[in-house]
Amino acid sequence: MAGFVSVNGLRKKYDDAWAVDDVSFDIPAGKLLVLLGPSGCGKTTTLRCIGGLEQPQAGTITVDGEPVTDADRGLFLQPEDRGMGMVAQSYAIWPHMTVFENVAFPLRMRSVERAAIPERVGRALELVQLSGFSNRNATDLSGGQQQRVALARAIVGSPRVLLFDEPLSNLDAKLREQMRYLLKDIQRELNITGVYVTHDQAEAMGLGDELLVMNEGRIEQRGTARALYGEPRTRFVADFIGVANFLEGELLGPVPAAGAQLVDVKVGASGSGIEVRCRKSAELGKQAVSVLVRPEWVEISIQRPTAEKNVLSGVVRTSQYLGDRTEMLVQTPVGDIRANVGGDGQYPDGSKVFLQLDGEKCIALPK
């Protein structure tokens, strides 16, 4: 069954380069999908195609079953005819207008009955926690408040779809965190289907019902934040989502058959390497592999563990106290490995330690 928003076979070219190359996905009604990836991966172009700000060379886009773009038929609805709201990276606040007039502007453009405007603007300002700011000059507000004005302006017209183009990137870290919760609360309360573009993985993981990771104009993987973090199918996704250690090695024995859960991998150079038993990625299909090890999948101890596999000796090179954890960089025969310990940590720089890798969580990926 198609989603409330459905994108099929979308392709957009600039000059001789495909910015978006055969992208397809559905978004269920009331859900927020985050498009995540590095600069130039095609996420913003995809968002702009959905909003009608870019016209693709191929593909279709439908909203609630209604086509808004169909390249084969030459159908392309203008942005104002798509029933969408957008919150951009720049606040796009009109400096000569009050907060009220900024938020009311879309309603006036749609010739909404004058008597209904104050109530609708007041409700939008209440949702973004700016009640009482109506008569303030919008540009006299702080950056976070201006972004909330932009959000109120996007939702005041009751859009079918809400589009976010890196709306928090100009805010400081604490404001971004506060705004993440506000955005999610508003999206859920209004039950609006949303598409959110960002390159910030924490923002993506905190906001999205699902994440769609893009790379070079194509979809690399889609799933929940938990699935992408713990079950990446490619090294690109593993490296982009969260902090990752990679141990390069080769499978011991033939490539396992479909359905096999665990594999043995020899990592490191001959004579200094170790055997690691770990989970197998569904995409694994050749001898050379990268073993993904998240910092929290490593246990540190002074005494050597009794396990025969998944154990490395090392020396703590440096550490950083981060409040809830201490991040350590440990030098081992197979390369430096980042590992986490709770609180203040127990291992000063220069300590000789042993690392035990959690084979139930570490995963072998195609190299």
C-alpha positions as CSV (number, residue, x, y, z in Angstrom):
1,M,0.0,0.0,0.0
2,A,1.4,3.4,-1.0
3,G,2.2,5.9,1.7
4,F,0.6,9.3,2.3
5,V,3.7,10.7,0.5
6,S,5.0,8.4,-2.3
7,V,8.2,9.1,-4.3
8,N,8.9,6.7,-7.2
9,G,11.9,6.7,-9.5
10,L,12.9,10.2,-8.8
11,R,15.8,11.5,-10.8
12,K,17.2,15.1,-10.9
13,K,20.3,16.1,-12.9
14,Y,22.4,19.3,-12.7
15,D,24.6,19.7,-15.8
16,D,26.0,16.2,-16.3
17,A,25.7,14.9,-12.7
18,W,22.7,13.1,-11.2
19,A,22.0,14.8,-7.9
20,V,19.2,12.3,-7.3
21,D,19.4,9.0,-9.1
22,D,16.3,6.7,-9.0
23,V,15.1,7.3,-5.5
24,S,11.9,5.7,-4.3
25,F,10.2,5.7,-0.8
26,D,6.9,6.0,0.9
27,I,6.0,7.9,4.1
28,P,3.0,6.7,6.1
29,A,0.5,9.4,7.3
30,G,1.5,11.2,10.4
31,K,5.1,10.0,10.4
32,L,8.3,12.0,10.1
33,L,11.0,10.6,7.7
34,V,14.5,12.0,8.1
35,L,16.7,12.2,5.0
36,L,20.3,12.0,6.3
37,G,23.6,12.0,4.6
38,P,26.8,14.1,3.9
39,S,26.8,17.3,1.8
40,G,26.1,16.6,-1.8
41,C,24.3,13.3,-1.2
42,G,21.0,14.5,-2.8
43,K,18.9,14.8,0.4
44,T,18.1,18.5,-0.1
45,T,17.4,18.1,-3.8
46,T,15.0,15.3,-3.0
47,L,13.2,17.6,-0.4
48,R,13.0,20.4,-2.9
49,C,11.5,18.1,-5.5
50,I,8.8,17.1,-3.1
51,G,8.1,20.7,-2.3
52,G,7.9,21.8,-5.9
53,L,11.0,23.9,-5.7
54,E,12.9,21.7,-8.2
55,Q,11.4,19.9,-11.3
56,P,12.9,16.5,-11.8
57,Q,13.7,14.8,-15.1
58,A,12.0,11.6,-14.1
59,G,9.8,10.1,-11.5
60,T,6.5,10.7,-9.7
61,I,5.5,12.2,-6.4
62,T,2.0,11.8,-4.9
63,V,0.4,13.2,-1.8
64,D,-2.6,11.3,-0.3
65,G,-3.0,9.6,-3.7
66,E,-2.9,12.9,-5.7
67,P,-0.1,13.3,-8.2
68,V,1.9,16.5,-7.7
69,T,4.7,15.6,-10.0
70,D,4.7,13.2,-12.9
71,A,7.6,13.7,-15.3
72,D,6.3,11.3,-18.0
73,R,3.0,13.2,-18.2
74,G,4.5,16.6,-17.8
75,L,2.6,17.2,-14.6
76,F,4.2,19.6,-12.1
77,L,2.1,21.5,-9.5
78,Q,3.6,24.8,-8.3
79,P,4.7,24.9,-4.6
80,E,1.7,27.0,-3.5
81,D,-0.7,24.4,-5.0
82,R,0.8,21.4,-3.1
83,G,-0.6,22.1,0.4
84,M,2.8,21.9,2.0
85,G,4.6,24.0,4.6
86,M,8.4,24.5,4.8
87,V,10.8,25.5,7.5
88,A,14.1,26.5,6.0
89,Q,17.6,26.8,7.3
90,S,17.4,30.6,7.1
91,Y,14.6,32.0,9.2
92,A,13.3,34.0,6.2
93,I,11.7,36.5,8.6
94,W,10.3,39.7,7.1
95,P,12.0,42.5,9.1
96,H,9.3,45.1,8.4
97,M,6.6,42.9,10.0
98,T,5.6,42.0,13.5
99,V,5.5,38.4,14.7
100,F,1.8,38.3,14.1
101,E,2.1,39.6,10.5
102,N,4.9,37.2,9.7
103,V,2.8,34.2,10.8
104,A,-0.4,35.6,9.2
105,F,1.2,36.2,5.8
106,P,0.4,32.7,4.3
107,L,-3.3,33.1,5.4
108,R,-3.6,36.5,3.7
109,M,-2.0,35.1,0.5
110,R,-4.7,32.4,0.5
111,S,-7.5,35.0,1.1
112,V,-8.5,33.4,4.4
113,E,-11.4,35.2,6.0
114,R,-10.0,38.1,7.9
115,A,-12.0,37.4,11.1
116,A,-10.5,33.9,11.3
117,I,-6.9,34.9,11.1
118,P,-6.2,36.1,14.7
119,E,-7.5,32.8,16.2
120,R,-5.4,30.7,13.8
121,V,-2.3,32.8,14.3
122,G,-2.8,32.7,18.1
123,R,-3.1,28.9,18.0
124,A,0.1,28.6,15.9
125,L,2.0,30.9,18.3
126,E,0.8,28.9,21.3
127,L,2.1,25.6,19.8
128,V,5.6,27.1,19.3
129,Q,5.5,28.7,22.8
130,L,5.4,32.3,21.6
131,S,2.1,33.4,23.0
132,G,2.3,37.1,23.9
133,F,4.9,37.9,21.2
134,S,2.4,38.9,18.5
135,N,3.2,42.6,18.5
136,R,7.0,42.2,18.8
137,N,9.2,43.0,15.8
138,A,10.2,39.6,14.5
139,T,13.9,40.5,14.0
140,D,14.2,41.7,17.6
141,L,13.8,38.1,18.7
142,S,16.6,35.7,19.4
143,G,17.7,33.1,16.8
144,G,15.7,30.3,18.5
145,Q,12.6,32.5,18.7
146,Q,12.9,33.5,15.1
147,Q,13.0,29.9,14.1
148,R,9.9,29.3,16.1
149,V,8.2,32.1,14.2
150,A,9.2,30.4,11.0
151,L,7.7,27.1,12.3
152,A,4.5,28.9,13.3
153,R,4.2,30.4,9.8
154,A,4.7,26.9,8.2
155,I,2.0,25.3,10.3
156,V,-0.6,28.1,10.4
157,G,-2.1,27.0,7.1
158,S,-2.7,23.4,8.3
159,P,-0.4,21.9,5.6
160,R,-0.8,18.3,4.4
161,V,3.0,17.8,4.5
162,L,5.6,19.7,6.5
163,L,9.1,20.0,5.0
164,F,12.2,20.8,7.1
165,D,15.4,21.8,5.4
166,E,18.1,21.7,8.1
167,P,16.1,24.2,10.2
168,L,18.3,23.9,13.4
169,S,21.7,24.3,11.8
170,N,22.1,28.0,12.7
171,L,21.3,27.4,16.4
172,D,23.7,26.6,19.2
173,A,23.9,23.1,20.7
174,K,21.5,23.7,23.6
175,L,18.9,25.4,21.5
176,R,19.1,22.6,18.9
177,E,18.3,20.1,21.6
178,Q,15.4,22.1,22.9
179,M,14.0,22.7,19.4
180,R,14.2,19.0,18.6
181,Y,11.8,18.2,21.3
182,L,9.5,21.1,20.4
183,L,9.5,20.0,16.7
184,K,8.7,16.4,17.5
185,D,5.9,17.4,20.0
186,I,4.3,19.7,17.4
187,Q,4.5,17.2,14.5
188,R,2.9,14.5,16.7
189,E,0.2,16.8,18.1
190,L,-0.8,18.0,14.7
191,N,-0.3,14.5,13.2
192,I,1.4,16.0,10.1
193,T,3.4,13.9,7.7
194,G,6.9,15.3,7.6
195,V,10.1,15.1,5.7
196,Y,13.2,16.4,7.5
197,V,16.7,17.0,6.0
198,T,19.8,17.1,8.1
199,H,23.4,15.9,8.2
200,D,23.4,15.9,12.0
201,Q,23.1,12.3,13.1
202,A,22.0,13.1,16.6
203,E,19.2,15.3,15.3
204,A,18.1,12.6,12.8
205,M,18.1,9.8,15.4
206,G,16.2,11.9,17.9
207,L,13.5,13.2,15.5
208,G,12.8,10.6,12.9
209,D,10.3,7.8,13.0
210,E,12.5,6.4,10.3
211,L,15.8,7.5,8.8
212,L,16.8,7.3,5.1
213,V,20.5,7.4,4.6
214,M,21.6,8.8,1.2
215,N,24.9,8.6,-0.6
216,E,25.8,10.0,-4.0
217,G,22.2,10.5,-5.0
218,R,21.0,7.0,-4.0
219,I,19.4,5.4,-1.0
220,E,22.0,3.5,1.1
221,Q,19.7,2.2,3.8
222,R,16.4,3.0,5.4
223,G,15.2,2.0,8.9
224,T,14.7,3.1,12.5
225,A,17.6,4.8,14.3
226,R,18.0,1.7,16.4
227,A,18.2,-0.6,13.3
228,L,20.6,1.6,11.4
229,Y,22.9,1.9,14.4
230,G,22.9,-1.7,15.4
231,E,22.2,-3.4,12.0
232,P,23.9,-1.4,9.3
233,R,24.2,-3.2,6.0
234,T,27.2,-1.2,4.6
235,R,30.3,0.3,6.0
236,F,29.1,3.8,4.8
237,V,26.0,3.6,7.0
238,A,28.0,2.2,10.0
239,D,30.5,5.0,9.7
240,F,27.9,7.7,9.2
241,I,25.5,6.7,12.1
242,G,27.3,6.9,15.4
243,V,30.9,6.4,16.4
244,A,32.6,3.4,14.8
245,N,35.8,1.3,15.0
246,F,36.6,-0.8,12.0
247,L,38.9,-3.8,12.2
248,E,40.0,-5.0,8.7
249,G,40.4,-8.7,8.2
250,E,39.3,-11.8,6.3
251,L,36.8,-14.5,6.9
252,L,38.1,-17.7,8.2
253,G,36.6,-20.4,6.0
254,P,34.2,-20.0,3.1
255,V,31.5,-17.3,2.9
256,P,28.7,-18.5,5.1
257,A,25.4,-19.6,3.7
258,A,22.3,-17.4,3.9
259,G,20.8,-17.6,7.4
260,A,24.1,-18.1,9.2
261,Q,24.3,-15.7,12.2
262,L,28.0,-15.8,13.4
263,V,31.3,-15.8,11.5
264,D,35.0,-15.9,12.5
265,V,37.2,-13.2,11.2
266,K,41.0,-12.9,11.4
267,V,41.9,-9.2,11.9
268,G,45.3,-7.6,11.8
269,A,48.6,-8.5,10.3
270,S,50.0,-12.0,10.3
271,G,51.6,-12.8,13.7
272,S,49.8,-9.9,15.5
273,G,46.2,-10.5,14.5
274,I,43.4,-12.1,16.5
275,E,40.3,-14.1,15.8
276,V,37.0,-12.3,16.2
277,R,33.7,-14.1,16.3
278,C,30.9,-11.7,15.4
279,R,27.6,-11.3,13.7
280,K,27.3,-11.4,9.9
281,S,25.8,-8.6,7.9
282,A,23.0,-9.7,5.5
283,E,25.1,-8.0,2.7
284,L,28.3,-10.0,3.4
285,G,29.3,-11.9,0.4
286,K,33.1,-11.9,0.0
287,Q,36.2,-12.8,2.0
288,A,37.6,-9.3,2.9
289,V,35.5,-7.7,5.6
290,S,35.4,-4.8,8.1
291,V,34.3,-5.7,11.6
292,L,32.2,-2.9,13.1
293,V,32.9,-2.3,16.8
294,R,31.0,0.5,18.6
295,P,32.8,2.0,21.6
296,E,30.2,0.7,24.0
297,W,30.6,-2.8,22.7
298,V,34.0,-3.0,24.2
299,E,34.7,-4.1,27.8
300,I,38.0,-2.9,29.4
301,S,39.9,-4.7,32.2
302,I,43.3,-5.0,33.7
303,Q,43.3,-8.8,33.9
304,R,43.1,-10.8,30.7
305,P,39.6,-12.3,30.1
306,T,39.4,-16.1,29.9
307,A,37.8,-16.0,26.4
308,E,39.8,-17.4,23.6
309,K,38.5,-15.0,20.9
310,N,37.6,-11.4,20.8
311,V,40.4,-10.3,23.2
312,L,43.0,-7.7,22.5
313,S,45.8,-6.3,24.6
314,G,46.5,-2.5,24.5
315,V,47.7,0.7,26.1
316,V,45.5,3.7,26.9
317,R,46.8,6.5,24.7
318,T,44.4,9.2,25.8
319,S,41.0,9.7,27.4
320,Q,38.2,12.3,27.6
321,Y,35.8,12.7,30.4
322,L,32.3,13.5,29.0
323,G,30.1,13.4,32.1
324,D,28.1,10.2,31.6
325,R,31.1,8.3,30.3
326,T,34.8,8.5,29.6
327,E,35.9,7.9,26.0
328,M,39.3,6.2,25.7
329,L,41.6,5.7,22.7
330,V,43.4,2.4,23.2
331,Q,46.5,1.4,21.1
332,T,46.3,-2.2,20.1
333,P,48.2,-4.5,17.7
334,V,45.4,-4.1,15.2
335,G,45.1,-0.3,15.4
336,D,43.6,2.3,17.7
337,I,40.2,1.4,19.2
338,R,37.8,3.8,20.9
339,A,36.1,2.4,23.9
340,N,33.7,3.8,26.6
341,V,33.7,3.3,30.3
342,G,31.1,4.7,32.7
343,G,31.6,7.9,34.7
344,D,35.2,9.0,35.6
345,G,36.8,5.8,34.2
346,Q,39.5,3.8,35.9
347,Y,42.4,3.7,33.5
348,P,44.9,6.6,33.4
349,D,46.8,7.3,30.2
350,G,49.5,4.7,29.7
351,S,47.6,1.9,31.5
352,K,48.1,-1.6,30.0
353,V,44.6,-3.0,29.5
354,F,42.7,-5.8,27.8
355,L,39.7,-5.2,25.5
356,Q,37.0,-7.8,25.1
357,L,34.7,-7.3,22.0
358,D,31.1,-8.2,22.4
359,G,30.6,-10.8,19.6
360,E,26.8,-10.7,20.0
361,K,26.9,-7.0,18.8
362,C,30.0,-6.6,16.6
363,I,29.2,-7.1,13.0
364,A,31.1,-8.2,9.9
365,L,30.4,-5.9,6.9
366,P,31.5,-6.0,3.3
367,K,34.8,-4.1,3.0
